[in-house]
Amino acid sequence: MELRDIISSSKPVRISAEAMVAEAVATMKENKTDYLLIDRGNPNDAYGVVTKWDIVRGPIADGCDLEKTPVISCARKPLLVLNNLDLGIEWVARKMANEGVSRIAVFDREDFLGFVSDIDVLTAAAKEAGSKVQRKVSG
């Protein structure tokens, strides 16, 4: 199975790079998501991502005023990106493990295609394992 086969079909919710943490929390709750894609501030800027855990272990744990704390202060930026859609899932898993992340953005040149998560990799691996077991049972 390849990267192109496991990209999440749902587009992430986006937030401005200038947004405050309180807005990010409200946006996450409203959209029932645990992460947000942070847009580039300008064409030379990088995309970023902020997760609920980034917010909990950062500004909330530090006692910051969420209305006055920029979301970018706890975000991961630049975004970790893959762009080889032919990449096997074992290499996607290895990249996640090496970088210590559970989600990687997938781009095709300038086009954002979506995210691949650790759950996507696990699901794909289970499908592959299931089809191998099925072939052994049938064969």
N, C-alpha and C positions, 0 to 999 in steps of 0.2 A: 504494500500500500504506500502511496506517495502523499506528500504534503497537500497537493491539489485535492486529494480525496477527503481530507479531514478538516479543511478550513470551516470554521463555524459560519453557518449561513446567515446568522443574524448580525446585522451591523451594530457596532457598539454605539452607545450614547456618547455624544461629544460634549465637551465643555470648553469654554474660552480659557486661554492661558492666563488671562487677567482675573478670572473668577476667584472668589474667596472660598474657603473650606466649607463654610455654612451652606453656600450655594451648591457645592459638590455633594454634600450629605443629602440635601433636599432633593437634588436631581437623582441620586442613587435610589432614595426611598420611592420617589415618584415613578421611576422606571423599573423598579424591582431588579436592580443590578448591583453587583459588588465591585464594579470597576467602571472607569470613564476614560475615554480617549481624550487627551488634551490636545487641542488644535495648535498648530504653529502660530506664533505671534506675527511672523512675517515670512516671506518666501525663503529666507536664509536660515530660518529657525528649524528646530527639530520637533517632531511630535513627542508626546509623552503619555504616560498612563498613571492613573492614581487608583488605588484599590481601597476598599474599606479598611483593610489591615494597615495600609500606609497612614491613613487618617487616625486610626486608633492608637497605633504605636508612636505616632508623631505628635501632632498638635493636641490631641485629646489627652494623651499621657503626660504631655508637657504643661498642661493647664492653659493653653493659649486661648485667646478670644477667637472663636471660629469665624466671627463676622469680620475680623480684621486681619486674619491670616491668609495669605495668598495660597491657593491650592498648589501652586508650583513649588512651594517650600517643602512639601512632603511627597511630591510626585517623583516618578522615575523618568528621567529624561537625559539623553535621548532614548527613544524607544528601541528596544531590541527588535530587529527586523530580519526576516528571511524573505528571499525573493527567488529561490530556485524551486519552482513548483514540482520538479521531478524528484526532489529530495525524498529518500525513504524515511519512514517514520522512526526508524532507529536513530537516524541522524538528528531528527527533530528532538527526540527524547534526550539524546546526548547533549545537544545545545542547551536545552532547558536545564539539565543537570549541571553542566559546566558553569552556567550563568546564575544558577540558583533562582530561577523564575518558574512560574506556572502558566505563563501566557506569553506568546510571541506574536507580534504583528506580521502580517503577510502582505507584501506589496508586489505588484507587477509593474515595474518601472515607477511611475508616479502615482499609479492607481492603488488605493488602499482596498484590499480584497476582504479583509477581516482578520480575526485572531484565531490562532490555534492554541488550545489549552491542554493542560495535562489530562483532563477528562477526555478530550478528543483523542489524544494519543492512547490512553488506556482503552477506550472503546474500540479503536482501530486494531489494537493488539489483540483484544479479546475476540474480535471478528476473525482475524487471521488465525488465531489459535483454534477457534471453533471450526473454521473451514478445514484446517488440517486434521482435526479430530474426526470430523465428518467424513473426510476422504479415507482415513484409516478404517473407520467402521464400515463404510460402503465398499472399500476395496478388499 
